Amino acid sequence: MANTTEKDRAWAEAKKRCRLHTRDIQLAKQLGISPKSLLKNIPSPKEQWKLPVKQWLARKKGLMKDDKLPF
């Protein structure tokens, strides 16, 4: 199990690299998304189809709120 300080560092890195606000980090924690998952979802220049992490979180929140599955 990771130390609390290691978890805090991971969240701080995700916040910085994904350009998120504190409320976005709180939302990710509420949705059960790890900082590693946020970092993996940063789109590269070759992945233009991928949403920016902030918009991806908002879409995830909408899916969880409506309880509608995309399939």
C-alpha positions, 0 to 999 in steps of 0.5 A, a space after each residue: 500500500 502506498 504512503 499517504 504522501 505518495 498518494 498526495 504526490 500522485 494526485 498533485 502530479 495528475 493535477 499539474 499534468 492534466 491541468 485540473 482544478 481542485 474540484 476536478 480532482 475531487 470529482 475524480 476521487 468521487 468517481 473512483 478514478 485513480 491519478 494513474 488513470 488520469 495520466 493515462 488519459 492525457 491525449 498525445 498529438 497522435 490521439 486527436 480523437 481523445 478528449 482532454 482529461 477535464 472534458 473526459 471527467 465531465 462526460 464520466 460524471 454525466 454518465 454516472 449521474 444519468 445511470 445510462 450506459 453508452 451501449 
